[in-house]
Amino acid sequence: MAVLLDIEGTICPISFVKDVLYPYFTNKLPALLKSQSFPLDSNSDDAVTKILTELPADTQTNAELIQAHFDDLVKRDIKDPVLKSLQGFVWQQGYHSGEITAPVYPDAIEYIKTTSDDVYIYSSGSIKAQKLLFSYVDDAGKSVDLNPYLKGYYDIPTAGYKNQSSSYTKIAEAIGLPASEILFLSDNELEVQAATEAGMKAKIMVRPGNYALSDIGAKYDKVHSMPEALQK
């Protein structure tokens, strides 16, 4: 069996992303944009410039426009690939400096470290950001790297949007298993619905601080920890 895991709200507190990662990015963004020269050079070797040149042309004119564009995306929680790439770059600096460590739930750490299941990650955050998060996990006060225990990673560019069933079909094909042999866990009922439509076993993870579920969520199994999720 393979297990496909969402991150925020599933194996990591949803507050970590919204209360730590997002504000960290927002605080670092102005200085990052101030370091850029406009108009942006699409042939530049600078990592940030390369990311910014993927923005719509009408938002690339100056730092103020780019700042407003990203502020709007963050405020509306839009899963934009360019935003995710830049966030991944900024968070990398934070992880490397020791300013950020990821508070993965202890039951999830234990499961990932000890399971014989093939464990995959599927997040709207870039694969680069996913690997960074798992490189610096807070395990009882120590920073540990969980990447060696993970089989693979999927994000929007590699799999598609998480509320579309076609994304889960694509992941099952990439893993090389029938969808029915893959368990997907997420706090998001629309993602669980999409995975179920694709033929996966899917359950809603309920953690402290997660968003309330609607009538859609009532149709699906709800669990509160990895051990409970893995019960037949």
Secondary structure, DSSP 8 states (H G I E B T S, - for coil): -EEEE--BTTTB-HHHIIIIIHHHHHHHHHHHHHT--SS--TT---HHHHHHTTS-GGG-S-HHHHHHHHHHHHHTT---HHHHHHHHHHHHHHHHHTS--B---HHHHHHHHH--SEEEEE-SS-HHHHHHHHHSEEETTEEE--GGG--EEE-HHHH--TT-HHHHHHHHHHHTS-GGGEEEEES-HHHHHHHHHTT-EEEEE--TT-----GGGGGS-EESSHHHHT--
